[in-house]
Amino acid sequence: MAVSLQSIYEEYEPYGFIIIAAYAEDTSRSEPDTADLAAWADYYDMTFPVVADGRFRATGAYDVDRRHPSAYLIGPGAEVIARDEGIDTDAIEAVLPTPYP
C-alpha cells in the first residue's frame, strides 16, 4: 500500500474508520511499555491508537505466515476483508459504517 496509514486514517476517520497499530516487541524483543508505544507513534507520525501486542496474540490471530509488519482491513464481526496490498480505497469505503461521499 503506497499511501501512508496516517493519510488513510485522516481521510476516513470522520466516516467511522479506525486504525489500531499493534506493536509486539521493542528493540530488546520485550513487550513494549507505554513509553515505547508513544515513541513509536511519534517516530512514524501516527495519531491513531498504538497498542502493545505481547506474544503476538492479536497479530497472530490474523497473520497466518507471521510476516511483520502487516496490515489488515477487518470488517464487522472481525472478518478479514483484505490484507496488505489488497487494502485499497474501494475495500475501505465498502465497509465504512457511515457512507463516504
Contacts in CASP RR format, 6 or more apart in sequence:
PFRMAT RR
TARGET T0000
AUTHOR 0000-0000-0000
METHOD contacts of the structure
MODEL  1
MAVSLQSIYEEYEPYGFIIIAAYAEDTSRSEPDTADLAAWADYYDMTFPV
VADGRFRATGAYDVDRRHPSAYLIGPGAEVIARDEGIDTDAIEAVLPTPY
P
1 71 0 8 1.000
1 84 0 8 1.000
1 85 0 8 1.000
1 86 0 8 1.000
1 87 0 8 1.000
1 88 0 8 1.000
5 19 0 8 1.000
5 21 0 8 1.000
5 46 0 8 1.000
5 48 0 8 1.000
5 71 0 8 1.000
6 44 0 8 1.000
6 45 0 8 1.000
6 46 0 8 1.000
6 47 0 8 1.000
6 48 0 8 1.000
8 17 0 8 1.000
8 19 0 8 1.000
8 92 0 8 1.000
9 17 0 8 1.000
9 18 0 8 1.000
9 19 0 8 1.000
9 47 0 8 1.000
9 48 0 8 1.000
10 47 0 8 1.000
12 92 0 8 1.000
12 93 0 8 1.000
12 96 0 8 1.000
12 100 0 8 1.000
13 48 0 8 1.000
14 98 0 8 1.000
15 96 0 8 1.000
15 97 0 8 1.000
15 98 0 8 1.000
15 99 0 8 1.000
15 100 0 8 1.000
16 96 0 8 1.000
16 97 0 8 1.000
16 98 0 8 1.000
17 92 0 8 1.000
17 96 0 8 1.000
18 48 0 8 1.000
18 49 0 8 1.000
19 48 0 8 1.000
19 49 0 8 1.000
20 48 0 8 1.000
20 49 0 8 1.000
20 50 0 8 1.000
20 51 0 8 1.000
21 40 0 8 1.000
21 41 0 8 1.000
21 46 0 8 1.000
21 48 0 8 1.000
21 49 0 8 1.000
21 50 0 8 1.000
21 51 0 8 1.000
22 50 0 8 1.000
22 51 0 8 1.000
22 52 0 8 1.000
22 53 0 8 1.000
22 58 0 8 1.000
22 59 0 8 1.000
23 32 0 8 1.000
23 36 0 8 1.000
23 37 0 8 1.000
23 40 0 8 1.000
23 50 0 8 1.000
23 51 0 8 1.000
23 52 0 8 1.000
23 53 0 8 1.000
24 31 0 8 1.000
24 32 0 8 1.000
24 52 0 8 1.000
24 53 0 8 1.000
24 54 0 8 1.000
24 55 0 8 1.000
24 56 0 8 1.000
24 59 0 8 1.000
24 68 0 8 1.000
25 31 0 8 1.000
25 32 0 8 1.000
25 54 0 8 1.000
26 32 0 8 1.000
26 33 0 8 1.000
26 36 0 8 1.000
31 52 0 8 1.000
31 54 0 8 1.000
31 55 0 8 1.000
32 40 0 8 1.000
32 52 0 8 1.000
33 52 0 8 1.000
36 52 0 8 1.000
37 50 0 8 1.000
37 51 0 8 1.000
37 52 0 8 1.000
38 50 0 8 1.000
40 46 0 8 1.000
40 50 0 8 1.000
41 47 0 8 1.000
41 50 0 8 1.000
51 58 0 8 1.000
53 59 0 8 1.000
56 63 0 8 1.000
56 66 0 8 1.000
59 68 0 8 1.000
59 70 0 8 1.000
60 66 0 8 1.000
62 70 0 8 1.000
62 72 0 8 1.000
62 74 0 8 1.000
62 80 0 8 1.000
62 83 0 8 1.000
63 70 0 8 1.000
70 83 0 8 1.000
70 84 0 8 1.000
71 83 0 8 1.000
71 84 0 8 1.000
71 87 0 8 1.000
72 80 0 8 1.000
72 82 0 8 1.000
72 83 0 8 1.000
72 87 0 8 1.000
73 80 0 8 1.000
73 81 0 8 1.000
73 82 0 8 1.000
73 83 0 8 1.000
73 86 0 8 1.000
73 87 0 8 1.000
73 91 0 8 1.000
73 92 0 8 1.000
73 95 0 8 1.000
74 80 0 8 1.000
74 81 0 8 1.000
75 81 0 8 1.000
75 95 0 8 1.000
76 95 0 8 1.000
81 91 0 8 1.000
81 94 0 8 1.000
81 95 0 8 1.000
82 88 0 8 1.000
82 91 0 8 1.000
93 100 0 8 1.000
END
